[in-house]
Amino acid sequence: MKKIVVCGSTGSIGRQTLEVCAWFPQDLQVAALTGGGNVRLLAEQVKKFHPQAVALADESKYAELKELLAGEKVEILVGEAGVCQAAAWPGADLQVAAISGLAGLKPTLCGIEAGLDIAFANKEVLVAGGELVMRQVRERQVGFFPVDSEHSAIWQCLDGRGRPEALVLTCSGGALKDKTAAEIYHATPRETLKHPTWQMGAKITVDSATLMNKGLEIIEAHWLFDMPYAKISAVIHPESIIHSMVQYADGSLLAQLSYPDMRLPIQFALFYPERKANPLKPLDFPTLGSLTFRAPDEERFPCLKLARLAGEAGGTMPAVLSGANEVLNAAFLAEQIPLGQIYEGVVAVLAAHKNTSAASLENIAAADAWARREAALWLQKQAAKN
């Protein structure tokens, strides 16, 4: 029986992780859960999976959660300290790191420090703190298993096969892949959130539409697989059947294929190296039709190149990129700016940043906070112009 902690259990990845746990009640036990502000869903999850502890990041909702869990035998923790305590819960074997944004960095580090293996689903944390996180992983000698479908695909293709020559990340192209530059710039949230193949949260769906998500994943792949940026490329694959590819020195490429369903890479990370039968539908090649590929257009989708440049700059530049993007992404979803201004705002924030080392949690947190303030100021200036 493997005991797991699900950090960010009320988000998309967290909910799907618990679905996988429900498939294997004899193999997986939920030891602790953490959530943000969705108290009712968090309470429902506690009642279904009976963890020893539940942590609520939003301290103002403690009384509500306590009332909803009256009669349940569960320790209720609150605030950042409570989330970190749950993230490193005694007796747990593995933490699913699915807290959105940089808020997930400290709980991830706490899990690593406690010796838990990490099933990692928060790309922003590795984008901002890759140097720090991977150093801690090496020092504590814990397992660090990617959950992102692309990085899981690469991991599966690499497993025991030696160092590759190059990595190829695939992406669907998002909801706007066939739109003109002007249409992309002025796209509405409703248009942007119509992802053609994946069901994801709003933030990542917007990032997929701008290809910022793929840029963040390139930075993530750099840290996960110790691969130079020059040897990591992206290709648009609208059908989302091939999830990524690994090229070896002899020219051979290995690819991992499946229908687009995040529960498959989640399960692989939870049970690695074992593979178990599950209710998911296997690929039926005769009905797939053709699989197509094309190079991403960096003129229409400049966020992809911008993320790569920030990654190559290193230091706190990726943290600033991620923090500013998160603020501007939220502003777009709130219909405060058009989609194209996400790129413009991130460029402005990066241009104003004085790059520093990202080797400590304090530096990373400071850079993220600075980026968020700068992005908010940029938004205020844009609003004043209008």
C-alpha positions in Angstrom: 0.0 0.0 0.0 1.6 3.3 -1.2 0.7 6.3 0.9 0.4 9.6 -1.0 -0.1 13.2 -0.3 -2.0 15.2 -3.0 -1.0 18.9 -2.9 -3.6 20.9 -4.8 -6.2 18.2 -4.6 -9.1 20.5 -5.8 -7.3 21.6 -9.0 -7.5 19.7 -12.3 -4.5 17.5 -11.7 -5.4 16.9 -8.1 -8.9 15.8 -9.0 -7.7 13.4 -11.7 -5.1 12.0 -9.3 -7.9 11.1 -6.8 -9.8 9.5 -9.7 -6.7 7.2 -10.3 -6.6 6.5 -6.5 -10.2 5.4 -6.7 -9.3 2.9 -9.4 -6.7 1.2 -7.1 -8.0 1.2 -3.5 -5.9 -1.8 -2.6 -2.7 -0.1 -3.8 -3.0 3.6 -3.0 -3.9 5.3 0.2 -4.4 9.0 0.5 -2.5 10.1 3.6 -3.0 13.9 3.3 -4.7 16.5 1.0 -4.1 20.2 0.6 -6.4 22.7 -1.1 -6.8 26.4 -1.7 -10.2 28.0 -1.3 -12.7 25.4 -2.7 -13.7 24.2 0.7 -16.8 22.2 -0.2 -14.9 20.1 -2.8 -12.0 19.6 -0.3 -14.5 18.4 2.3 -16.0 16.0 -0.1 -12.6 14.6 -0.9 -11.8 14.1 2.7 -15.1 12.2 3.3 -14.4 10.0 0.3 -10.7 9.2 0.8 -10.4 9.6 4.6 -6.9 11.1 4.8 -5.1 11.6 8.2 -4.7 15.3 7.5 -6.1 18.1 5.3 -4.5 21.5 4.9 -6.4 24.6 3.8 -4.2 27.4 2.3 -7.0 30.0 2.9 -7.0 30.5 6.6 -10.2 32.6 6.5 -12.2 29.5 5.5 -11.0 27.3 8.4 -14.3 27.6 10.3 -16.3 26.6 7.2 -14.1 23.6 6.6 -14.2 22.5 10.3 -18.0 22.7 10.2 -18.2 20.6 7.0 -15.9 18.0 8.5 -17.7 17.7 11.8 -17.4 14.1 12.9 -14.6 13.2 10.6 -11.4 11.9 12.1 -9.0 14.2 10.2 -6.4 16.7 11.4 -7.2 20.1 9.9 -4.2 22.4 9.2 -4.2 25.9 7.8 -2.0 28.5 6.1 1.3 28.0 4.4 2.8 26.3 7.4 -0.1 23.8 7.4 0.2 23.1 3.7 3.9 22.4 4.2 3.2 20.1 7.1 0.8 18.1 5.1 3.1 18.1 2.1 5.7 16.2 4.2 3.3 14.1 6.1 5.0 11.4 8.2 4.7 7.9 6.8 3.8 9.1 3.3 5.8 7.7 0.4 5.0 10.1 -2.4 3.8 13.7 -2.9 1.8 14.7 -5.9 2.9 18.3 -6.4 -0.1 20.0 -8.2 -0.4 23.3 -6.4 -0.7 26.0 -9.1 1.9 28.7 -9.5 4.9 29.5 -7.3 2.8 28.8 -4.2 3.8 25.1 -4.9 7.5 25.7 -4.5 7.9 25.5 -0.7 5.5 22.5 -0.2 7.5 20.7 -2.9 10.8 21.4 -1.2 9.3 20.3 2.1 8.3 17.0 0.6 11.8 16.5 -0.9 13.4 17.4 2.5 11.2 14.8 4.2 12.4 12.1 1.7 9.2 11.7 -0.2 9.3 10.9 -3.9 7.6 13.6 -5.9 5.2 13.2 -8.8 5.6 16.7 -10.3 2.7 18.5 -12.1 3.6 22.2 -11.4 5.7 23.5 -14.3 5.9 27.0 -12.9 7.8 25.8 -9.8 10.5 24.1 -11.9 10.6 27.0 -14.3 11.3 29.4 -11.5 13.2 27.2 -9.1 14.7 24.4 -11.3 18.3 24.9 -10.1 17.2 24.8 -6.4 14.7 21.9 -6.7 16.9 19.6 -8.8 19.8 20.2 -6.4 17.6 19.2 -3.5 16.4 16.1 -5.4 20.0 15.0 -6.0 21.0 15.7 -2.4 18.1 13.8 -0.8 18.1 11.1 -3.5 14.4 11.1 -3.9 12.4 10.1 -7.0 11.2 13.0 -9.1 8.6 11.8 -11.6 7.1 14.2 -14.2 3.3 14.2 -14.6 3.0 16.7 -17.5 2.1 14.5 -20.5 5.0 15.7 -22.6 7.6 15.2 -19.9 6.1 11.9 -18.9 6.4 10.8 -22.5 10.1 11.7 -22.6 10.7 10.0 -19.3 9.0 6.8 -20.6 11.1 6.9 -23.8 14.3 7.5 -21.9 13.8 4.9 -19.2 17.0 2.9 -19.1 18.1 3.8 -22.6 21.0 6.2 -22.0 21.5 9.8 -22.8 19.5 11.1 -25.9 20.7 13.5 -28.6 17.7 15.7 -28.5 14.1 16.1 -27.2 11.0 17.0 -29.2 8.0 18.3 -27.3 4.7 18.1 -29.1 1.8 20.6 -28.6 -1.7 20.7 -30.0 -1.3 24.4 -31.0 -4.2 25.4 -28.7 -7.5 26.9 -29.7 -6.1 29.6 -31.9 -3.5 27.7 -34.0 -5.1 28.5 -37.3 -6.0 32.1 -36.5 -4.2 35.2 -38.0 -1.9 37.3 -35.9 -4.6 40.0 -35.6 -7.2 37.4 -34.6 -4.9 35.9 -31.9 -4.1 39.4 -30.5 -7.8 40.3 -30.1 -9.1 36.8 -29.1 -11.6 36.7 -26.3 -11.4 34.4 -23.3 -14.4 32.4 -24.6 -12.5 31.7 -27.9 -9.2 31.0 -26.2 -10.6 28.5 -23.7 -12.0 26.2 -26.4 -9.1 23.8 -26.4 -9.5 21.2 -29.1 -8.1 18.1 -27.4 -7.4 18.6 -23.7 -9.6 19.5 -20.7 -7.6 21.7 -18.4 -7.8 24.6 -16.1 -8.3 28.1 -17.5 -4.8 29.4 -16.8 -3.0 26.6 -18.6 -5.5 26.6 -21.5 -4.7 30.3 -22.1 -1.0 29.5 -21.9 -1.6 26.7 -24.5 -3.3 29.2 -26.8 -0.3 31.7 -26.6 2.2 28.8 -26.7 3.7 30.2 -23.4 2.9 26.8 -22.0 5.2 25.1 -24.5 7.9 27.7 -23.7 7.6 26.9 -20.0 7.7 23.2 -20.7 11.0 23.7 -22.6 12.5 25.3 -19.5 11.0 22.4 -17.4 12.6 19.8 -19.8 15.9 21.5 -19.5 16.0 21.0 -15.8 14.3 17.6 -15.7 16.5 16.0 -18.3 19.7 18.1 -18.0 19.4 18.9 -21.7 20.8 22.1 -23.4 18.2 24.4 -24.7 19.6 24.1 -28.3 18.6 20.4 -28.2 15.0 20.9 -27.1 12.5 21.7 -29.8 8.7 21.9 -30.1 6.4 20.8 -32.9 2.7 21.3 -33.3 0.8 18.1 -33.5 -3.0 19.0 -33.5 -4.2 15.4 -32.8 -2.4 15.2 -29.4 -1.7 11.5 -29.8 2.1 11.6 -29.8 3.0 13.3 -26.5 6.7 13.8 -27.1 9.7 12.2 -28.7 13.3 11.4 -27.9 16.0 11.3 -30.6 19.1 9.2 -30.2 22.6 9.6 -31.7 21.8 7.1 -34.5 18.9 9.1 -35.7 16.2 6.9 -34.2 13.3 8.5 -32.4 11.1 7.0 -29.7 7.7 8.3 -29.1 5.0 7.7 -26.5 1.4 7.6 -27.8 -2.0 7.6 -26.2 -5.3 9.4 -26.3 -5.1 12.8 -24.5 -5.9 11.9 -20.9 -3.9 13.2 -18.0 -4.8 10.2 -15.8 -2.4 8.0 -17.8 0.8 10.0 -16.9 -0.5 10.5 -13.4 -0.9 6.7 -13.0 2.6 6.0 -14.4 4.1 8.4 -11.9 2.2 6.9 -9.0 3.2 3.3 -9.8 6.6 3.7 -11.5 8.1 1.4 -12.6 5.1 -0.9 -12.6 2.3 -0.6 -15.2 -1.2 -1.6 -14.3 -4.4 -2.2 -16.3 -6.9 0.6 -16.0 -10.3 1.7 -17.4 -8.7 4.0 -20.1 -9.3 3.2 -23.7 -6.2 2.0 -25.6 -5.4 3.5 -29.0 -7.3 2.1 -32.0 -5.0 2.9 -34.9 -7.4 2.1 -37.8 -9.8 4.9 -36.5 -7.1 7.5 -35.8 -6.7 8.7 -39.4 -3.7 10.8 -40.1 -1.3 12.3 -37.6 0.1 15.7 -38.7 2.9 18.0 -37.6 4.1 21.5 -38.3 6.6 24.0 -37.0 5.3 26.6 -34.5 5.0 30.1 -36.0 6.9 32.3 -33.6 5.7 35.4 -35.4 2.1 34.7 -34.4 3.1 33.0 -31.1 6.0 35.1 -29.8 5.6 33.8 -26.2 7.3 30.6 -27.2 10.6 32.3 -28.2 10.3 34.7 -25.2 10.2 31.8 -22.8 13.2 30.1 -24.4 15.2 33.4 -24.2 14.3 33.7 -20.5 15.4 30.1 -19.9 18.7 30.7 -21.7 19.3 33.8 -19.6 18.9 31.8 -16.5 19.0 33.2 -13.0 15.7 34.8 -11.9 14.6 35.6 -15.5 12.4 32.4 -15.7 10.8 33.2 -12.3 10.0 36.8 -13.6 8.6 35.4 -16.8 6.4 33.0 -14.9 5.2 35.5 -12.3 4.4 38.2 -14.8 2.6 35.8 -17.1 0.4 34.5 -14.3 -0.7 38.1 -13.5 -1.3 39.0 -17.1 -3.0 35.7 -17.8 -5.5 36.4 -15.0 -6.1 39.9 -16.3 -6.9 38.5 -19.7 -9.4 36.1 -18.2 -10.9 39.0 -16.4 -11.3 40.8 -19.8 -9.0 43.6 -18.7 -6.6 43.2 -21.7 -6.6 41.5 -25.1 -4.7 38.2 -25.4 -1.9 39.8 -27.3 -1.0 42.1 -24.4 0.1 39.2 -22.3 3.2 39.0 -24.4 3.7 42.8 -24.4 3.4 43.0 -20.7 5.8 40.1 -20.0 8.3 41.7 -22.4 8.1 45.0 -20.5 8.6 43.3 -17.1 11.5 41.2 -18.3 13.2 44.3 -19.8 13.0 46.1 -16.4 14.4 43.2 -14.4 18.0 43.0 -13.1 18.8 39.3 -13.3 20.1 37.7 -10.1 20.9 34.1 -8.9 18.0 31.7 -8.5 19.9 29.3 -6.2 17.9 30.2 -3.1 14.2 30.1 -2.2 14.4 33.8 -1.0 15.8 35.0 -4.3 13.2 33.1 -6.3 10.3 34.4 -4.1 11.6 38.0 -4.3 11.9 37.8 -8.1 8.4 36.4 -8.3 6.9 39.1 -6.0 8.7 41.8 -7.9 7.4 40.5 -11.3 3.9 40.4 -10.0 4.1 44.0 -8.8 5.6 45.2 -12.1 3.0 43.4 -14.1 0.2 45.0 -12.0 1.8 48.4 -12.5 2.0 47.8 -16.2 -1.7 46.9 -16.2 -2.5 50.1 -14.4 -0.7 52.1 -17.1 -2.5 50.3 -19.9 -5.9 51.0 -18.2 -4.9 54.7 -17.9 -4.2 54.9 -21.6 -7.7 53.6 -22.3 
